[in-house]
Amino acid sequence: MARIAAGGYAIGNYTFHRVRMTKISYAQRWRELRLTQQAVAPYGASLFRPPDGSHWYSSWLGTRLVGCDIGGWTAHIED
């Protein structure tokens, strides 16, 4: 990741295990956000994009608590 960040690319939080935030418990969502944020924080990561674009209010809140904003897209995609 250091090489990617040094190349000027943004590093973001996408969950640690690439799980759908709407399919897991609050505790699991919190764990996914924290684990990933701990890994990417040294590279200035402050953006979270939920896998498949799916999230609940509680995942938005958890995202804010780990210091991230939520990013998304305007077109339908399948990731």
C-alpha positions as CSV (number, residue, x, y, z in Angstrom):
1,M,0.0,0.0,0.0
2,A,2.9,2.4,0.7
3,R,4.0,2.2,-2.9
4,I,0.4,2.9,-4.1
5,A,0.0,5.8,-1.8
6,A,3.4,7.2,-2.8
7,G,2.2,7.1,-6.4
8,G,-0.5,9.6,-5.5
9,Y,-3.4,7.1,-5.5
10,A,-6.1,7.3,-2.8
11,I,-6.3,4.4,-0.4
12,G,-9.8,3.8,1.1
13,N,-11.7,1.5,3.4
14,Y,-13.7,-1.2,1.6
15,T,-14.1,-3.6,4.6
16,F,-11.6,-6.1,5.7
17,H,-13.3,-9.2,4.3
18,R,-15.4,-7.6,1.6
19,V,-18.7,-8.2,3.2
20,R,-22.1,-6.7,2.4
21,M,-22.8,-4.3,5.3
22,T,-26.5,-5.1,5.2
23,K,-26.0,-8.8,5.7
24,I,-24.0,-8.7,8.9
25,S,-24.6,-7.6,12.5
26,Y,-23.7,-4.2,14.0
27,A,-20.8,-5.8,15.9
28,Q,-19.5,-7.4,12.7
29,R,-19.8,-4.1,10.7
30,W,-17.9,-2.2,13.4
31,R,-15.2,-4.9,13.4
32,E,-14.9,-4.7,9.6
33,L,-14.6,-0.9,9.6
34,R,-12.0,-0.9,12.5
35,L,-9.8,-3.6,11.1
36,T,-9.6,-2.0,7.7
37,Q,-9.2,1.5,9.0
38,Q,-6.3,0.3,11.2
39,A,-4.6,-1.1,8.1
40,V,-5.1,1.9,5.8
41,A,-5.0,4.8,8.3
42,P,-1.2,5.2,7.9
43,Y,-1.8,6.1,4.3
44,G,-4.2,8.9,5.0
45,A,-7.3,6.9,4.1
46,S,-10.5,8.7,5.0
47,L,-13.0,7.3,2.5
48,F,-15.2,4.3,2.8
49,R,-17.0,2.7,-0.2
50,P,-19.4,-0.1,0.9
51,P,-19.1,-3.3,-1.1
52,D,-22.0,-3.4,-3.6
53,G,-23.0,0.1,-2.3
54,S,-25.2,-1.4,0.4
55,H,-25.1,0.0,3.9
56,W,-27.4,0.9,6.8
57,Y,-27.6,4.0,8.9
58,S,-25.5,2.1,11.6
59,S,-22.8,1.4,9.1
60,W,-22.8,5.1,8.1
61,L,-22.5,6.0,11.8
62,G,-19.7,3.5,12.3
63,T,-17.9,4.9,9.2
64,R,-18.0,8.4,10.7
65,L,-16.8,7.0,14.1
66,V,-13.6,5.6,12.5
67,G,-13.0,8.9,10.7
68,C,-14.3,8.2,7.2
69,D,-16.7,9.7,4.7
70,I,-18.8,7.4,2.6
71,G,-18.2,7.4,-1.2
72,G,-20.3,5.8,-3.8
73,W,-21.0,6.0,-7.5
74,T,-23.8,7.3,-9.7
75,A,-24.0,4.4,-12.2
76,H,-25.2,0.8,-11.6
77,I,-22.2,-1.5,-11.2
78,E,-21.6,-5.1,-10.1
79,D,-18.5,-5.4,-8.0
